[in-house]
Amino acid sequence: INISRERIWTEFSKMMVSKDGAFLADVIRQFTPVLEIVMPQIKPAVGFSQNNRHHSMDVWEHTLCAVANSDNDIFVRIAVLLHDLGKPAVHTVDNFGESHFMKHQAESEKIAREILSSMKADNKTKEIVSLLVKYHDDRIENTDACVKRWLGRIGEENFLRLIKVKKADIFAHRKEY
């Protein structure tokens, strides 16, 4: 394929701000093999079982479900698409046969940066998406002190985006969670 990375980024960006998240997720599902050409880092996530009490779907299906539930904000959508790509690399199984993905956020952040750099994304997108991926699994307590810490750490706009990423992620967990 002889298409510039900049052109691919432009078209990908347009696609990610589709008004209907569920439609977007279906398109991504249908064209996953094409997306794997541009983002080979997604291949390990496709079909990778999460095998734990929090998830009923494999990593990729969980991701697409999260995309379907995400807000129409380019930074949120891309972060949701990339948020769990590090899971296969850090996968462990405990003595009870349950899977764990300790520190997958850091690995996912690294992968997100690789993908966005290779696609020639602008620096603002790389920084915001990486930040959202990095913190997507961190706890946000319902206290003034916690909220103030988060606001000081990442600012109001990114804090609100982080909540949207977390919401999309949580809606893609098992119903009881």
N, C-alpha and C positions, 0 to 999 in steps of 0.2 A: 504494500500500500504506500503510495507516494503522496500522502496528505500531511501538510505541516502540522506540527504539534500545536501551534497557535490556533490554527483553524479547528482542530479537534477540540481544544479548550473552549473556543467560542461556541461551538455547537453543543458541547456538553453542558456548558453554563446555561444556555437557553433552555435546554431540556430540563435541567434541575429546578427551574422556577415554574414548572407546570402548575397550574392552579389546583389540579386534582392529584393529591398525593397517591391515592389508590391507583389511578390510571398510570401515573409515573412508575409506580412499583411493578405494575403488570408489564409495562414496556421494557423496563430493565430486566425483568424475569425472562421475557421472551427473547431479548437480545443479549443475554448474559455472555454467550460465546463471542459475540462481537466486542463487548466491553472488556472481556478477558484479553483481547489482543492489545487494547490500549492500556489496560491496567492488569497486567499478569499477576499482580499481588492479590487479586480477589480469588484466583483459582483455588488456593487451599481452603478457603471459607465455604465454597460451594459444596454442599453435601456433608460438611463436617459436623458430626453429631455433638451436641452440647451435653447430652447425657447427665443432666442434673435436675433437681427439683424445681428450679426457677424457670426452666425452658422446656418447651414441648417441640420446638423446631430446631433444625440445624442452623448453623451460624448465618448462612446466606439467607435462608427463609426468614429468620428472625430479623435480619437487617432489612429485608424488603418489607416486612410487616411494619417495622419502625418507620421506614420511608413513607409508607402508606398513611401513617399516623402523624407525619411531621408537618410543621407549619411551612408556608410558602416563603421562606427566607433562604437565599442561596447558601449562606454560611451554615445555617441549621441543617438544610437538606444534605449538603455535601458531608458535613460532620456525621450525620446519622448514617449515611451510606458507608463511611469509612470507619466508624467507631469501634467495630469489633474485629477488624481484619487481623489483628495481632493474636487472636485467640488460638488458632492452630499452632502457632510457634511456641506458646507457653503452656500448652495443654499438659495436665498431669491427671492421674487417676489415683484416688485414695484406696485404702484397704477395703472399702465397701463397694467399690466399683463406680463411684460417682466422680464425674469429671470436675476439674477446677481449672481456672484460668488466671492464676495470680499474676498481677502486674501486667495484664494484657493491655491496659491503657497506654503504658509507655511504649510497648511494641506497636500498638495501633497508631500512636502519634508518629512514630518513626516512619511507618508505612505510609501514613497520610502525607507526610512531608515529601517522601520519595515520589509518590504518585503526582502530587500537585507540582513538584519541581519538574518532573518529566513531561507533564502536560503544559508547562510554561504558564502556570497560573500566576496571577499578580501577587506581589508580596503581602498585601493586605489579606487576601483570601487565604494564603498559606498560613499566615500568623493566626488569624481568627479561627479557622477550621482546626488547626493543630491544637490551639488552646482548648477548644470545645471537646475535641477527642481526648486530650490529656485528662481533663477533669470530669468526663461524662459519668464516671462511676463513683466519684467522690460524694460523700454524704453532705447534704445541706440540712442542717437542723433548723427547726422553726423557732429560732430565738433571735432577738435583736442583735446580740453579739455576733452570732454566726453570720447573719446576713451582712452586717457591717464589715466583717473580715472579708467576705467574698466580694463585696463592693470595692473594698480597698485593693484587693488582689487583682481583679479583672475588669472592674468598672461596671457601671449600671447596664449599658447596652449588651455587653457580653454576658453579664449575669442573667439577664432576661433570656438571652439566646440559650445559655446553658440549661436553664429550666425547661425550655422547649425541647432541647435535645434529650434531657432526662425523661420528660413526659413521653416522647415518642418511643424511647427505649423501653420504658416501663409498660406501655400499652402493648408491646410486642412480647412480654413475658407471659408465662402461664396465667390464666385468669385469676387464680387464687392469690397470686402475688401482685 
